[in-house]
Amino acid sequence: MTDEDVKNLLTTRLHFSKYSISKIDQYIKLLIEFNKNYNLISKSTEKQIWSRHILDSAQLLDFIDKNGDLDIADLGSGAGLPGVILALSDQKNKFHVKLYEKSPVKRQFLTSIKKKLGINIEILSNVYDYQIKADYVVCRAFKKLPEMIKISRENIKKPHKLLILKGKNAQNEINELSLGSKYSYKIKDSITDKDSKILIVQAF
């Protein structure tokens, strides 16, 4: 998938505006510049950044109910993926996106792009230090699934939905868990990789 293919998909399917796309372009330039000295994303994926990182993050919008103001928590945000992309999709500022990242270096990058791009995001430190209130909790390459459910149970106020970008073993991973009656789940195919999945967990 070319960069232009991704941009077309973002505008036609996920309803990003040209303004939002231009902001993502700026974000990518800042990310690649910062990535010269710090390993925010694998350097081998820089040339596929639109498909590997931007679209992979943006596809979560398919599973977010956009009626009304929403609190979105991105756990282990790293370079701001997926939280920054979700924030950039929302020109009406109905998303209050909170980025939880324990690394000071990564928080430095997130603070920089917040100022330079004027994004509606809040940058916080280690997720374990907070009781989190969020409608949606998103994460990408953060913790293994058992730990994510533990965080959901102990650190996140109910109800909420977890949107977790996973690999092909998502079903096996969740089969090994005992979720109990306060959780339900479904698994959806990723639009960026035929083997990748999106795990959607409802916490009641």
C-alpha positions in Angstrom: 0.0 0.0 0.0 1.5 3.3 -1.1 1.5 6.5 1.0 -1.2 8.0 -1.3 -3.3 4.9 -0.9 -3.2 5.3 2.8 -4.1 9.0 2.6 -7.0 8.2 0.4 -8.2 5.5 2.8 -7.9 8.0 5.7 -10.0 10.6 4.0 -12.7 8.3 2.4 -13.2 5.6 5.0 -12.0 7.3 8.2 -13.1 10.8 7.4 -9.8 12.6 8.0 -9.8 16.1 6.6 -7.0 17.6 4.4 -6.0 19.7 7.4 -5.6 16.6 9.5 -3.6 14.9 6.9 -1.3 17.9 6.7 -0.9 17.8 10.5 0.1 14.1 10.2 2.7 15.0 7.6 4.2 17.5 10.1 4.1 14.8 12.8 5.9 12.3 10.6 8.7 14.8 9.8 9.2 15.6 13.5 9.1 11.9 14.4 11.7 10.9 11.8 14.0 13.8 12.9 13.7 12.8 16.6 14.2 9.1 15.6 17.7 9.9 14.4 18.9 10.0 18.0 16.2 8.1 19.9 14.5 4.8 19.0 10.8 5.8 19.0 10.0 3.5 16.1 12.1 0.9 14.3 14.2 2.7 11.7 13.4 -0.2 9.3 9.7 0.9 9.3 10.3 4.6 8.5 9.7 4.2 4.8 6.4 2.5 5.5 5.4 4.9 8.2 2.0 5.7 6.7 0.9 2.1 6.5 2.8 0.5 9.4 2.1 3.2 11.9 -0.4 5.9 10.8 -3.1 3.7 9.3 -2.5 1.0 11.9 -3.3 3.5 14.5 -6.1 5.3 12.7 -8.2 2.2 12.0 -9.2 2.2 15.7 -11.6 5.0 14.7 -13.9 2.3 13.2 -14.6 1.0 16.7 -15.0 4.4 18.5 -18.5 5.8 19.0 -18.0 9.4 18.1 -21.2 10.8 19.6 -20.4 13.2 22.4 -17.2 14.1 24.2 -14.9 11.2 24.8 -12.0 10.4 27.1 -9.4 8.3 25.3 -6.4 6.9 27.2 -3.3 5.6 25.3 -1.3 3.3 27.4 2.5 3.1 26.8 2.1 5.8 24.1 5.7 5.9 23.0 5.8 8.1 19.9 2.1 8.9 20.4 0.8 5.9 18.5 -2.1 5.5 18.4 -3.2 8.4 20.6 -1.8 11.3 18.6 -3.3 10.0 15.4 -6.7 9.7 17.1 -6.3 13.3 18.4 -5.4 14.6 14.9 -8.5 13.0 13.4 -10.7 15.1 15.6 -10.9 18.8 14.6 -14.0 19.4 16.7 -12.0 18.6 19.9 -14.5 16.1 21.2 -11.7 13.7 22.0 -9.7 14.3 25.2 -6.7 12.1 24.6 -4.4 11.3 27.5 -1.0 9.7 26.7 0.5 7.6 29.4 4.3 7.1 28.9 6.9 6.4 31.6 10.0 7.3 29.5 11.1 10.9 30.0 12.7 11.0 26.5 9.4 9.9 24.9 7.4 12.4 27.0 9.9 15.0 25.8 9.0 14.2 22.2 5.2 14.1 22.9 5.5 17.5 24.6 7.3 18.9 21.6 4.7 17.8 19.1 1.9 19.0 21.3 3.3 22.5 21.2 4.4 22.5 17.5 1.1 20.9 16.2 -1.4 22.4 18.7 -2.9 18.9 19.5 -5.5 18.4 22.1 -3.6 15.9 24.2 -2.6 15.5 27.8 0.8 13.9 28.6 1.2 11.8 31.8 3.8 9.4 33.2 3.6 5.8 34.3 0.1 4.3 33.9 0.4 2.5 37.3 0.5 5.8 39.1 -3.0 6.8 38.2 -6.7 5.8 38.5 -7.7 6.3 35.0 -11.1 7.5 33.8 -11.6 6.8 30.1 -14.3 5.8 27.7 -11.8 4.0 25.5 -8.4 2.7 26.3 -6.1 2.1 23.4 -2.7 0.5 23.2 -0.2 -0.8 20.7 2.8 -2.9 21.7 2.4 -2.1 25.3 1.9 -5.0 27.7 0.9 -8.7 27.3 -2.8 -9.3 27.5 -3.0 -10.7 31.0 -1.3 -7.5 32.3 -3.6 -5.3 30.2 -6.6 -7.0 31.9 -5.0 -6.5 35.3 -4.6 -2.8 34.6 -8.2 -2.6 33.4 -9.4 -4.2 36.6 -7.2 -2.3 39.0 -6.4 1.1 37.4 -9.3 2.0 35.1 -12.7 3.1 36.2 -15.7 1.1 34.8 -17.2 0.9 32.3 -14.7 1.3 29.4 -13.6 -0.4 26.2 -10.1 -1.7 25.5 -9.0 -1.4 21.9 -5.8 -3.4 21.6 -3.8 -3.9 18.4 -2.6 -7.5 18.4 -0.9 -10.1 16.2 -2.3 -13.3 14.7 -2.4 -15.1 18.1 -5.0 -12.8 19.6 -7.6 -15.5 19.8 -5.2 -17.9 21.5 -4.1 -15.3 24.0 -7.6 -14.4 25.1 -8.6 -18.1 25.2 -5.9 -18.5 27.9 -7.5 -15.8 30.1 -10.4 -16.1 32.6 -12.2 -12.8 31.9 -15.2 -13.5 34.1 -18.7 -12.0 33.8 -17.6 -8.4 33.8 -15.9 -8.6 30.5 -16.9 -9.5 26.9 -14.8 -9.4 23.8 -14.7 -9.6 20.0 -11.9 -9.8 17.5 -11.7 -7.9 14.2 -9.3 -8.1 11.3 -6.7 -5.3 10.8 -6.9 -3.4 7.6 -3.1 -3.0 7.5 -2.0 -6.7 7.8 -3.9 -9.8 7.0 -2.4 -11.6 10.1 -3.0 -8.8 12.6 -6.1 -8.4 14.7 -7.9 -5.8 16.8 -9.1 -7.0 20.1 -12.1 -5.1 21.5 -12.8 -5.8 25.2 -15.8 -4.3 27.0 -15.3 -3.9 30.7 -18.7 -3.5 32.5 
